[in-house]
Amino acid sequence: MRWKSSSFMNGVGSLFRGAFPLNQTQSIKSINEIRQAMLAELGDAADKRFALIQLRITYADDIDDLWYLRGDVMAAVASFAGEAIAKERIGQISEMFVGLVPSSLTGKLGQRYR
C-alpha cells in the first residue's frame, strides 16, 4: 500500500518539474551558473546595498528558489540601472531556466520580458 502512495506522489511531483529530467551534475552546474549570473547583475554594490538579496541567492536550495528571486534581482538592478535595462537583464537570466523549471513558467518569456 505504501508504494502506491509514493509512486503517486512521484507522478504528481513530475508535473511540477521541467519538461525533461536533468542528471544531478547538469542540474548543479546550471544552478551555479544561474546563481553567478544573478550575483553578477547585482554588481559590486551587492555587499552593501543588497546584502539580503545576495545572501538569499547564495544560499538558495534549488532552482525554484532562484526562479522566484528574479523579482528581487530585477528590483535591485532597476534601482541603479533603470527598469528597461533591468527587464532586459532579467530576461536573459530567465532564459537560463528553460528546461529547469516547468515549461508553464518559461513558456512566454519572449512576451513577458521583451
TIRO-615137 format. One record per residue: chain; residue in one letter; y negated, z, x negated of N, C-alpha, C, CB in turn. Coordinates in nm, 3 decimals, decimal comma. Glycine has a CB too. Layout:
 kette rest     n_Y     n_Z     n_X    ca_Y    ca_Z    ca_X     c_Y     c_Z     c_X    cb_Y    cb_Z    cb_X
     A    A       Y       Z       X       Y       Z       X       Y       Z       X       Y       Z       X
...
END
This chain:
 kette rest     n_Y     n_Z     n_X    ca_Y    ca_Z    ca_X     c_Y     c_Z     c_X    cb_Y    cb_Z    cb_X
     A    M   0,119   0,000  -0,082   0,000   0,000   0,000  -0,126   0,000  -0,086   0,000   0,120   0,093
     A    R  -0,121   0,074  -0,194  -0,237   0,085  -0,282  -0,277  -0,051  -0,343  -0,208   0,185  -0,393
     A    W  -0,177  -0,130  -0,382  -0,207  -0,258  -0,446  -0,279  -0,353  -0,351  -0,080  -0,322  -0,496
     A    K  -0,253  -0,341  -0,222  -0,319  -0,429  -0,126  -0,468  -0,401  -0,120  -0,258  -0,413   0,011
     A    S  -0,505  -0,274  -0,118  -0,648  -0,243  -0,110  -0,720  -0,283  -0,238  -0,669  -0,094  -0,082
     A    S  -0,655  -0,263  -0,355  -0,723  -0,300  -0,478  -0,734  -0,451  -0,492  -0,649  -0,242  -0,599
     A    S  -0,632  -0,526  -0,450  -0,643  -0,671  -0,459  -0,747  -0,723  -0,359  -0,506  -0,736  -0,432
     A    F  -0,759  -0,653  -0,247  -0,864  -0,690  -0,151  -1,002  -0,669  -0,213  -0,851  -0,607  -0,021
     A    M  -1,019  -0,554  -0,279  -1,148  -0,524  -0,342  -1,177  -0,622  -0,456  -1,150  -0,380  -0,394
     A    N  -1,075  -0,662  -0,531  -1,095  -0,762  -0,636  -1,139  -0,894  -0,576  -0,967  -0,781  -0,718
     A    G  -1,082  -0,929  -0,462  -1,122  -1,052  -0,395  -1,266  -1,045  -0,347  -1,031  -1,080  -0,278
     A    V  -1,303  -0,931  -0,291  -1,441  -0,913  -0,245  -1,535  -0,913  -0,366  -1,455  -0,780  -0,164
     A    G  -1,494  -0,846  -0,473  -1,577  -0,842  -0,593  -1,600  -0,980  -0,652  -1,513  -0,754  -0,697
     A    S  -1,501  -1,068  -0,641  -1,517  -1,202  -0,695  -1,623  -1,282  -0,620  -1,384  -1,276  -0,691
     A    L  -1,649  -1,247  -0,495  -1,753  -1,314  -0,419  -1,891  -1,286  -0,476  -1,749  -1,271  -0,274
     A    F  -1,906  -1,171  -0,540  -2,035  -1,131  -0,592  -2,056  -1,169  -0,738  -2,052  -0,984  -0,575
     A    R  -1,956  -1,223  -0,803  -1,968  -1,266  -0,941  -2,008  -1,412  -0,945  -1,837  -1,243  -1,019
     A    G  -2,031  -1,463  -1,065  -2,072  -1,602  -1,084  -1,967  -1,701  -1,034  -2,100  -1,628  -1,229
     A    A  -1,999  -1,826  -1,042  -1,913  -1,931  -0,991  -1,782  -1,940  -1,068  -1,984  -2,063  -0,995
     A    F  -1,783  -1,908  -1,196  -1,661  -1,912  -1,274  -1,660  -1,793  -1,369  -1,649  -2,045  -1,352
     A    P  -1,544  -1,736  -1,392  -1,537  -1,619  -1,478  -1,559  -1,655  -1,624  -1,404  -1,549  -1,462
     A    L  -1,630  -1,571  -1,696  -1,651  -1,590  -1,838  -1,562  -1,491  -1,912  -1,800  -1,571  -1,877
     A    N  -1,522  -1,529  -2,031  -1,446  -1,431  -2,106  -1,542  -1,325  -2,159  -1,367  -1,498  -2,221
     A    Q  -1,487  -1,215  -2,204  -1,566  -1,099  -2,246  -1,665  -1,134  -2,357  -1,473  -0,987  -2,294
     A    T  -1,624  -1,212  -2,455  -1,710  -1,246  -2,568  -1,828  -1,329  -2,523  -1,631  -1,320  -2,674
     A    Q  -1,803  -1,431  -2,440  -1,911  -1,515  -2,390  -2,010  -1,433  -2,309  -1,857  -1,630  -2,306
     A    S  -1,959  -1,345  -2,226  -2,043  -1,264  -2,140  -2,134  -1,172  -2,222  -1,957  -1,181  -2,045
     A    I  -2,078  -1,105  -2,321  -2,158  -1,015  -2,404  -2,262  -1,093  -2,483  -2,067  -0,936  -2,501
     A    K  -2,224  -1,210  -2,535  -2,318  -1,293  -2,609  -2,433  -1,337  -2,519  -2,246  -1,416  -2,668
     A    S  -2,401  -1,380  -2,398  -2,503  -1,424  -2,304  -2,597  -1,310  -2,265  -2,439  -1,483  -2,179
     A    I  -2,539  -1,194  -2,239  -2,621  -1,078  -2,203  -2,717  -1,044  -2,317  -2,532  -0,956  -2,169
     A    N  -2,667  -1,045  -2,438  -2,753  -1,012  -2,552  -2,861  -1,117  -2,574  -2,670  -0,997  -2,678
     A    E  -2,830  -1,244  -2,552  -2,930  -1,350  -2,564  -3,040  -1,332  -2,459  -2,865  -1,488  -2,550
     A    I  -3,000  -1,302  -2,338  -3,098  -1,281  -2,231  -3,182  -1,158  -2,260  -3,028  -1,267  -2,094
     A    R  -3,117  -1,052  -2,303  -3,187  -0,928  -2,337  -3,294  -0,955  -2,444  -3,087  -0,821  -2,385
     A    Q  -3,257  -1,028  -2,548  -3,351  -1,059  -2,657  -3,466  -1,148  -2,608  -3,277  -1,127  -2,772
     A    A  -3,436  -1,243  -2,521  -3,540  -1,330  -2,466  -3,640  -1,249  -2,383  -3,478  -1,441  -2,380
     A    M  -3,590  -1,155  -2,304  -3,678  -1,072  -2,222  -3,766  -0,983  -2,309  -3,595  -0,986  -2,125
     A    L  -3,706  -0,924  -2,412  -3,783  -0,838  -2,502  -3,886  -0,920  -2,580  -3,689  -0,765  -2,600
     A    A  -3,850  -1,042  -2,617  -3,943  -1,129  -2,689  -4,065  -1,162  -2,602  -3,874  -1,258  -2,732
     A    E  -4,044  -1,180  -2,473  -4,157  -1,210  -2,384  -4,256  -1,093  -2,375  -4,106  -1,245  -2,245
     A    L  -4,204  -0,972  -2,387  -4,294  -0,856  -2,385  -4,378  -0,849  -2,511  -4,212  -0,726  -2,368
     A    G  -4,328  -0,905  -2,618  -4,403  -0,914  -2,742  -4,420  -0,781  -2,814  -4,537  -0,972  -2,716
     A    D  -4,518  -0,778  -2,902  -4,544  -0,660  -2,984  -4,598  -0,543  -2,903  -4,642  -0,694  -3,094
     A    A  -4,654  -0,572  -2,788  -4,712  -0,465  -2,705  -4,605  -0,384  -2,632  -4,807  -0,525  -2,604
     A    A  -4,480  -0,425  -2,643  -4,373  -0,358  -2,568  -4,363  -0,210  -2,602  -4,241  -0,425  -2,596
     A    D  -4,377  -0,176  -2,729  -4,363  -0,036  -2,771  -4,464   0,056  -2,704  -4,376  -0,025  -2,921
     A    K  -4,585   0,008  -2,688  -4,691   0,095  -2,636  -4,716   0,074  -2,487  -4,821   0,071  -2,713
     A    R  -4,737  -0,049  -2,447  -4,777  -0,075  -2,309  -4,660  -0,081  -2,212  -4,853  -0,204  -2,302
     A    F  -4,545  -0,126  -2,259  -4,432  -0,148  -2,169  -4,307  -0,076  -2,216  -4,404  -0,296  -2,156
     A    A  -4,323   0,045  -2,262  -4,211   0,121  -2,319  -4,098   0,141  -2,219  -4,260   0,257  -2,370
     A    L  -4,130   0,172  -2,094  -4,027   0,195  -1,994  -3,948   0,067  -1,964  -4,089   0,248  -1,865
     A    I  -4,018  -0,045  -1,951  -3,951  -0,173  -1,927  -3,863  -0,208  -2,047  -4,054  -0,286  -1,900
     A    Q  -3,915  -0,187  -2,166  -3,839  -0,214  -2,287  -3,710  -0,132  -2,290  -3,924  -0,185  -2,411
     A    L  -3,719  -0,006  -2,255  -3,601   0,080  -2,253  -3,501   0,035  -2,147  -3,641   0,225  -2,227
     A    R  -3,551  -0,001  -2,031  -3,462  -0,046  -1,924  -3,388  -0,174  -1,962  -3,541  -0,069  -1,795
     A    I  -3,457  -0,265  -2,030  -3,392  -0,388  -2,075  -3,290  -0,357  -2,185  -3,497  -0,490  -2,127
     A    T  -3,331  -0,275  -2,280  -3,244  -0,242  -2,393  -3,116  -0,175  -2,349  -3,317  -0,152  -2,490
     A    Y  -3,124  -0,088  -2,250  -3,007  -0,012  -2,208  -2,946  -0,060  -2,077  -3,043   0,132  -2,194
     A    A  -2,981  -0,180  -2,033  -2,921  -0,236  -1,912  -2,770  -0,250  -1,931  -2,984  -0,375  -1,877
     A    D  -2,694  -0,204  -1,833  -2,548  -0,202  -1,843  -2,483  -0,339  -1,828  -2,492  -0,110  -1,740
     A    D  -2,539  -0,423  -1,743  -2,473  -0,550  -1,717  -2,573  -0,658  -1,681  -2,370  -0,535  -1,607
     A    I  -2,522  -0,775  -1,653  -2,606  -0,891  -1,624  -2,687  -0,872  -1,497  -2,520  -1,016  -1,613
     A    D  -2,632  -0,800  -1,400  -2,705  -0,777  -1,275  -2,830  -0,693  -1,299  -2,614  -0,706  -1,172
     A    D  -2,819  -0,593  -1,384  -2,936  -0,511  -1,417  -3,045  -0,597  -1,479  -2,898  -0,397  -1,512
     A    L  -3,007  -0,684  -1,571  -3,106  -0,772  -1,634  -3,167  -0,869  -1,533  -3,042  -0,851  -1,749
     A    W  -3,086  -0,918  -1,441  -3,136  -1,010  -1,338  -3,250  -0,944  -1,259  -3,022  -1,054  -1,242
     A    Y  -3,229  -0,821  -1,219  -3,329  -0,754  -1,137  -3,448  -0,701  -1,218  -3,265  -0,641  -1,062
     A    L  -3,439  -0,700  -1,348  -3,552  -0,661  -1,434  -3,649  -0,776  -1,458  -3,500  -0,608  -1,567
     A    R  -3,614  -0,896  -1,416  -3,703  -1,011  -1,436  -3,839  -0,989  -1,373  -3,640  -1,137  -1,378
     A    G  -3,842  -0,923  -1,258  -3,969  -0,898  -1,191  -4,059  -0,806  -1,272  -3,945  -0,836  -1,054
     A    D  -4,002  -0,706  -1,333  -4,079  -0,616  -1,418  -4,134  -0,690  -1,540  -3,994  -0,497  -1,463
     A    V  -4,051  -0,775  -1,599  -4,095  -0,853  -1,715  -4,206  -0,948  -1,673  -3,977  -0,931  -1,777
     A    M  -4,191  -1,011  -1,558  -4,295  -1,104  -1,511  -4,427  -1,031  -1,489  -4,250  -1,172  -1,381
     A    A  -4,422  -0,914  -1,428  -4,545  -0,838  -1,406  -4,610  -0,800  -1,538  -4,516  -0,712  -1,322
     A    A  -4,530  -0,761  -1,635  -4,583  -0,723  -1,766  -4,647  -0,843  -1,835  -4,472  -0,664  -1,854
     A    V  -4,577  -0,956  -1,835  -4,630  -1,077  -1,900  -4,757  -1,124  -1,828  -4,522  -1,190  -1,902
     A    A  -4,757  -1,117  -1,696  -4,874  -1,159  -1,619  -4,996  -1,072  -1,651  -4,844  -1,154  -1,469
     A    S  -4,973  -0,947  -1,687  -5,086  -0,859  -1,716  -5,163  -0,899  -1,842  -5,037  -0,717  -1,731
     A    F  -5,097  -0,970  -1,934  -5,170  -1,010  -2,055  -5,177  -1,161  -2,076  -5,106  -0,948  -2,175
     A    A  -5,097  -1,239  -2,003  -5,098  -1,384  -2,023  -5,135  -1,462  -1,897  -4,963  -1,430  -2,072
     A    G  -5,139  -1,395  -1,784  -5,170  -1,463  -1,659  -5,044  -1,496  -1,581  -5,249  -1,588  -1,685
     A    E  -5,060  -1,510  -1,452  -4,944  -1,529  -1,364  -4,877  -1,664  -1,383  -4,986  -1,515  -1,220
     A    A  -4,953  -1,768  -1,403  -4,894  -1,902  -1,420  -4,803  -1,907  -1,542  -5,004  -2,008  -1,432
     A    I  -4,850  -1,852  -1,651  -4,770  -1,851  -1,774  -4,647  -1,761  -1,755  -4,855  -1,802  -1,895
     A    A  -4,666  -1,647  -1,689  -4,554  -1,555  -1,664  -4,446  -1,623  -1,581  -4,604  -1,427  -1,593
     A    K  -4,485  -1,698  -1,478  -4,386  -1,768  -1,395  -4,308  -1,869  -1,476  -4,455  -1,837  -1,277
     A    E  -4,378  -1,941  -1,562  -4,311  -2,041  -1,646  -4,210  -1,975  -1,740  -4,415  -2,121  -1,726
     A    R  -4,251  -1,867  -1,804  -4,164  -1,798  -1,900  -4,044  -1,734  -1,831  -4,242  -1,693  -1,976
     A    I  -4,066  -1,671  -1,716  -3,956  -1,609  -1,644  -3,863  -1,716  -1,587  -4,009  -1,518  -1,531
     A    G  -3,918  -1,831  -1,552  -3,834  -1,942  -1,507  -3,736  -1,985  -1,614  -3,921  -2,060  -1,465
     A    Q  -3,783  -1,989  -1,738  -3,695  -2,025  -1,850  -3,587  -1,920  -1,870  -3,776  -2,043  -1,979
     A    I  -3,624  -1,793  -1,860  -3,525  -1,686  -1,873  -3,426  -1,691  -1,757  -3,595  -1,548  -1,878
     A    S  -3,476  -1,716  -1,638  -3,388  -1,721  -1,520  -3,282  -1,828  -1,533  -3,470  -1,745  -1,394
     A    E  -3,314  -1,939  -1,597  -3,216  -2,045  -1,616  -3,099  -2,000  -1,703  -3,282  -2,167  -1,679
     A    M  -3,121  -1,900  -1,786  -3,015  -1,847  -1,871  -2,908  -1,773  -1,789  -3,074  -1,753  -1,976
     A    F  -2,941  -1,735  -1,667  -2,850  -1,659  -1,582  -2,752  -1,749  -1,504  -2,930  -1,575  -1,484
     A    V  -2,775  -1,879  -1,505  -2,689  -1,970  -1,429  -2,545  -1,957  -1,479  -2,738  -2,117  -1,442
     A    G  -2,455  -1,932  -1,386  -2,315  -1,913  -1,418  -2,278  -1,769  -1,447  -2,279  -1,998  -1,534
     A    L  -2,378  -1,682  -1,462  -2,352  -1,542  -1,491  -2,373  -1,453  -1,370  -2,441  -1,496  -1,603
     A    V  -2,459  -1,496  -1,280  -2,481  -1,424  -1,154  -2,442  -1,520  -1,042  -2,631  -1,376  -1,140
     A    P  -2,425  -1,470  -0,921  -2,385  -1,559  -0,811  -2,478  -1,678  -0,796  -2,380  -1,481  -0,681
     A    S  -2,419  -1,791  -0,766  -2,498  -1,914  -0,752  -2,600  -1,904  -0,639  -2,405  -2,033  -0,728
     A    S  -2,579  -1,814  -0,545  -2,676  -1,795  -0,438  -2,808  -1,740  -0,492  -2,619  -1,702  -0,330
     A    L  -2,804  -1,671  -0,605  -2,925  -1,619  -0,666  -2,996  -1,722  -0,753  -2,893  -1,496  -0,750
     A    T  -2,920  -1,808  -0,818  -2,979  -1,905  -0,910  -2,990  -2,045  -0,852  -2,899  -1,910  -1,036
     A    G  -2,943  -2,066  -0,733  -2,937  -2,199  -0,675  -3,070  -2,268  -0,657  -2,871  -2,193  -0,546
     A    K  -3,176  -2,193  -0,633  -3,305  -2,253  -0,604  -3,407  -2,222  -0,713  -3,357  -2,205  -0,470
     A    L  -3,361  -2,211  -0,837  -3,453  -2,177  -0,945  -3,564  -2,281  -0,960  -3,376  -2,164  -1,075
     A    G  -3,530  -2,407  -0,945  -3,632  -2,510  -0,960  -3,743  -2,497  -0,858  -3,569  -2,645  -0,948
     A    Q  -3,709  -2,461  -0,736  -3,809  -2,448  -0,631  -3,888  -2,320  -0,644  -3,743  -2,455  -0,495
     A    R  -3,823  -2,215  -0,689  -3,885  -2,084  -0,692  -3,987  -2,069  -0,803  -3,779  -1,979  -0,707
     A    Y  -3,961  -2,125  -0,919  -4,046  -2,099  -1,034  -4,128  -2,216  -1,083  -3,964  -2,050  -1,143
     A    R  -4,114  -2,331  -1,023  -4,188  -2,447  -1,075  -4,272  -2,511  -0,972  -4,096  -2,548  -1,132
END
